[in-house]
Every structure is written in C-alpha cells, then in structure tokens.
Amino acid sequence: MKTQIAPRIVVDPTVRFGKPVIEGTRVPVELIVGKMAGGMSAADVAAEYGITVADVQAALAYAAQVLAGEELRVTP
C-alpha cells in the first residue's frame, strides 16, 4: 500500500524496502540526490532514469524538507 508523503514522492513497504521513491517508479529519492551531488544535471538524471525534470526537482524539494526538520545534537 503506497502512501504519498510529498508531491510526486511515495513510500510503499513493497517497493525499495519502503524508501521514498518517485511515484509510479522504483527510483529512490536518495539515488537522485546522490547523482545530483555527483554533478549530473537534472535533465541528465531524468533521462537516465526515465523520469521528468519535475520529478527530480520534487526529489530535491523532499530531501530539503527532510533536512530542514532534522534536529541536530552537538556533543563536545
């Protein structure tokens, strides 16, 4: 059973072990973020994985949202 957690982003325990993926695909958000961090353009990532540039942007927006909500604990 899939659950939409952000625009274009879903989780389903039967797909990629429940990790966030682009809706209608098995392409995980973490893969997209990693490819972009490695220097690929959004257009290249989209072409490589059969998704749209809007899907790539949605993955980046979701990742930013997750990081914005993270609570960091600094220990001396």
MDTraj code that builds the backbone (N, CA, C; nanometers):
import mdtraj as md
import numpy as np

residues = "MET LYS THR GLN ILE ALA PRO ARG ILE VAL VAL ASP PRO THR VAL ARG PHE GLY LYS PRO VAL ILE GLU GLY THR ARG VAL PRO VAL GLU LEU ILE VAL GLY LYS MET ALA GLY GLY MET SER ALA ALA ASP VAL ALA ALA GLU TYR GLY ILE THR VAL ALA ASP VAL GLN ALA ALA LEU ALA TYR ALA ALA GLN VAL LEU ALA GLY GLU GLU LEU ARG VAL THR PRO".split()
xyz = np.array([
    [0.0847, -0.1176, 0.0000],
    [0.0000, 0.0000, 0.0000],
    [0.0894, 0.1242, 0.0000],
    [0.0785, 0.2046, -0.1037],
    [0.1639, 0.3231, -0.1132],
    [0.1014, 0.4417, -0.0416],
    [0.1878, 0.5271, 0.0099],
    [0.1462, 0.6486, 0.0787],
    [0.2229, 0.7648, 0.0192],
    [0.1483, 0.8678, -0.0223],
    [0.2150, 0.9869, -0.0746],
    [0.2633, 1.0701, 0.0436],
    [0.3926, 1.1006, 0.0463],
    [0.4495, 1.1764, 0.1573],
    [0.4898, 1.3179, 0.1169],
    [0.4894, 1.3432, -0.0120],
    [0.5209, 1.4754, -0.0669],
    [0.4756, 1.4724, -0.2126],
    [0.4635, 1.5886, -0.2758],
    [0.4263, 1.5867, -0.4176],
    [0.5222, 1.4992, -0.4984],
    [0.4662, 1.4019, -0.5708],
    [0.5399, 1.3089, -0.6576],
    [0.6243, 1.2055, -0.5829],
    [0.6236, 1.2085, -0.4503],
    [0.7063, 1.1177, -0.3705],
    [0.6159, 1.0253, -0.2892],
    [0.6426, 0.8941, -0.2984],
    [0.5624, 0.7959, -0.2254],
    [0.6530, 0.6972, -0.1523],
    [0.5942, 0.6314, -0.0530],
    [0.6596, 0.5187, 0.0128],
    [0.5634, 0.4008, 0.0070],
    [0.6201, 0.2830, -0.0087],
    [0.5434, 0.1590, -0.0144],
    [0.6346, 0.0501, 0.0407],
    [0.5907, -0.0197, 0.1453],
    [0.6780, -0.1213, 0.2041],
    [0.7205, -0.2302, 0.1060],
    [0.6488, -0.2454, -0.0046],
    [0.6830, -0.3490, -0.1028],
    [0.7741, -0.2974, -0.2141],
    [0.8083, -0.1698, -0.2095],
    [0.8945, -0.1102, -0.3124],
    [1.0182, -0.0508, -0.2453],
    [1.1343, -0.0984, -0.2836],
    [1.2628, -0.0454, -0.2338],
    [1.2681, -0.0400, -0.0808],
    [1.2106, -0.1427, -0.0172],
    [1.2136, -0.1552, 0.1294],
    [1.1489, -0.0363, 0.1998],
    [1.0507, 0.0269, 0.1342],
    [0.9783, 0.1376, 0.1954],
    [1.0478, 0.2717, 0.1883],
    [1.1565, 0.2798, 0.1126],
    [1.2263, 0.4084, 0.0981],
    [1.1457, 0.4999, 0.0056],
    [1.1583, 0.6319, 0.0216],
    [1.0868, 0.7250, -0.0662],
    [1.1333, 0.7105, -0.2114],
    [1.0363, 0.7006, -0.3017],
    [1.0633, 0.6882, -0.4452],
    [0.9756, 0.7855, -0.5224],
    [1.0117, 0.8065, -0.6485],
    [0.9281, 0.8850, -0.7384],
    [0.8020, 0.8037, -0.7672],
    [0.6882, 0.8663, -0.7538],
    [0.5604, 0.7968, -0.7739],
    [0.5556, 0.7300, -0.9111],
    [0.5112, 0.6047, -0.9121],
    [0.4985, 0.5298, -1.0364],
    [0.6277, 0.4669, -1.0840],
    [0.7334, 0.4783, -1.0031],
    [0.8639, 0.4220, -1.0397],
    [0.9226, 0.3497, -0.9191],
    [1.0403, 0.2952, -0.9395],
    [1.1185, 0.2379, -0.8298],
    [1.2455, 0.3211, -0.8075],
    [1.2454, 0.4437, -0.8572],
    [1.3628, 0.5315, -0.8482],
    [1.3620, 0.6014, -0.7118],
    [1.4593, 0.5685, -0.6259],
    [1.4605, 0.6280, -0.4921],
    [1.5124, 0.7717, -0.4903],
    [1.4572, 0.8484, -0.3987],
    [1.4988, 0.9875, -0.3809],
    [1.6485, 0.9944, -0.3535],
    [1.7001, 0.9053, -0.2697],
    [1.8425, 0.9106, -0.2349],
    [1.9318, 0.8941, -0.3571],
    [1.8893, 0.8153, -0.4552],
    [1.9667, 0.7979, -0.5780],
    [1.9732, 0.9294, -0.6552],
    [1.8596, 0.9961, -0.6656],
    [1.8534, 1.1228, -0.7384],
    [1.9425, 1.2271, -0.6715],
    [1.9312, 1.2381, -0.5403],
    [2.0135, 1.3350, -0.4671],
    [2.1619, 1.3029, -0.4859],
    [2.1961, 1.1771, -0.4788],
    [2.3356, 1.1362, -0.4974],
    [2.3884, 1.1684, -0.6357],
    [2.3079, 1.1443, -0.7371],
    [2.3507, 1.1744, -0.8744],
    [2.3699, 1.3243, -0.8936],
    [2.2780, 1.4033, -0.8374],
    [2.2914, 1.5485, -0.8479],
    [2.4158, 1.5956, -0.7724],
    [2.4408, 1.5394, -0.6554],
    [2.5600, 1.5754, -0.5778],
    [2.6871, 1.5380, -0.6527],
    [2.6783, 1.4340, -0.7338],
    [2.7928, 1.3904, -0.8129],
    [2.8152, 1.4716, -0.9387],
    [2.7284, 1.5689, -0.9636],
    [2.7495, 1.6584, -1.0762],
    [2.6583, 1.6397, -1.1958],
    [2.5699, 1.5407, -1.1914],
    [2.4772, 1.5236, -1.3039],
    [2.3753, 1.6370, -1.3035],
    [2.3313, 1.6762, -1.4204],
    [2.2265, 1.7773, -1.4302],
    [2.0912, 1.7108, -1.4084],
    [1.9918, 1.7912, -1.3763],
    [1.8567, 1.7383, -1.3579],
    [1.8082, 1.6712, -1.4858],
    [1.8394, 1.7307, -1.5994],
    [1.7977, 1.6728, -1.7279],
    [1.8649, 1.5380, -1.7516],
    [1.9928, 1.5270, -1.7166],
    [2.0641, 1.4002, -1.7344],
    [2.0104, 1.2921, -1.6412],
    [1.9818, 1.3292, -1.5165],
    [1.9249, 1.2326, -1.4218],
    [1.7890, 1.1852, -1.4726],
    [1.7073, 1.2795, -1.5171],
    [1.5746, 1.2445, -1.5681],
    [1.5853, 1.1488, -1.6864],
    [1.6729, 1.1788, -1.7794],
    [1.6890, 1.0937, -1.8977],
    [1.7427, 0.9558, -1.8603],
    [1.8373, 0.9513, -1.7690],
    [1.9000, 0.8252, -1.7277],
    [1.8008, 0.7292, -1.6619],
    [1.7044, 0.7846, -1.5862],
    [1.6139, 0.7001, -1.5082],
    [1.4689, 0.7023, -1.5561],
    [1.4433, 0.7647, -1.6698],
    [1.3088, 0.7624, -1.7271],
    [1.2053, 0.8379, -1.6452],
    [1.2498, 0.9482, -1.5849],
    [1.1596, 1.0331, -1.5079],
    [1.1654, 1.1735, -1.5674],
    [1.0885, 1.2651, -1.5110],
    [1.0877, 1.4020, -1.5626],
    [1.1774, 1.4916, -1.4774],
    [1.2124, 1.6051, -1.5329],
    [1.2884, 1.7039, -1.4562],
    [1.2059, 1.7475, -1.3351],
    [1.0742, 1.7565, -1.3507],
    [0.9875, 1.7910, -1.2371],
    [0.9977, 1.6857, -1.1266],
    [1.0134, 1.5585, -1.1641],
    [1.0332, 1.4527, -1.0645],
    [1.1643, 1.4744, -0.9889],
    [1.2689, 1.5093, -1.0611],
    [1.3993, 1.5360, -0.9988],
    [1.3868, 1.6528, -0.9015],
    [1.3198, 1.7576, -0.9434],
    [1.3010, 1.8740, -0.8573],
    [1.2191, 1.8381, -0.7339],
    [1.1188, 1.7520, -0.7510],
    [1.0373, 1.7078, -0.6370],
    [1.1220, 1.6287, -0.5377],
    [1.2123, 1.5458, -0.5882],
    [1.3006, 1.4685, -0.5005],
    [1.3917, 1.5612, -0.4207],
    [1.4459, 1.6625, -0.4862],
    [1.5326, 1.7585, -0.4167],
    [1.4542, 1.8389, -0.3135],
    [1.3324, 1.8774, -0.3482],
    [1.2484, 1.9517, -0.2539],
    [1.2153, 1.8659, -0.1322],
    [1.1858, 1.7377, -0.1554],
    [1.1573, 1.6471, -0.0441],
    [1.2807, 1.6316, 0.0452],
    [1.3968, 1.6131, -0.0142],
    [1.5199, 1.5984, 0.0636],
    [1.5460, 1.7239, 0.1473],
    [1.5242, 1.8405, 0.0896],
    [1.5435, 1.9660, 0.1626],
    [1.4456, 1.9756, 0.2791],
    [1.3224, 1.9331, 0.2565],
    [1.2197, 1.9354, 0.3612],
    [1.2598, 1.8435, 0.4770],
    [1.3087, 1.7264, 0.4451],
    [1.3512, 1.6316, 0.5489],
    [1.4668, 1.6899, 0.6296],
    [1.5643, 1.7462, 0.5612],
    [1.6794, 1.8038, 0.6310],
    [1.6410, 1.9247, 0.7153],
    [1.5457, 2.0025, 0.6693],
    [1.5019, 2.1200, 0.7442],
    [1.4379, 2.0800, 0.8768],
    [1.3785, 1.9623, 0.8813],
    [1.3131, 1.9164, 1.0031],
    [1.4028, 1.8371, 1.0954],
    [1.5269, 1.8164, 1.0549],
    [1.6203, 1.7375, 1.1344],
    [1.6673, 1.8151, 1.2562],
    [1.6726, 1.7468, 1.3690],
    [1.7241, 1.8085, 1.4905],
    [1.8658, 1.7573, 1.5130],
    [1.9595, 1.8477, 1.5179],
    [2.0991, 1.8099, 1.5357],
    [2.1398, 1.8248, 1.6809],
    [2.2155, 1.7288, 1.7280],
    [2.2682, 1.7354, 1.8645],
    [2.4201, 1.7402, 1.8563],
    [2.4755, 1.8469, 1.9073],
    [2.6205, 1.8635, 1.9057],
    [2.6739, 1.8211, 2.0417],
    [2.7698, 1.7315, 2.0391],
    [2.8311, 1.6880, 2.1648],
    [2.9763, 1.7333, 2.1682],
    [3.0210, 1.7759, 2.2847],
    [3.1596, 1.8243, 2.2945],
    [3.2609, 1.7129, 2.2791],
])
top = md.Topology()
chain = top.add_chain()
for i, resn in enumerate(residues, 1):
    res = top.add_residue(resn, chain, resSeq=i)
    for name in ("N", "CA", "C"):
        top.add_atom(name, md.element.get_by_symbol(name[0]), res)
traj = md.Trajectory(xyz[None], top)
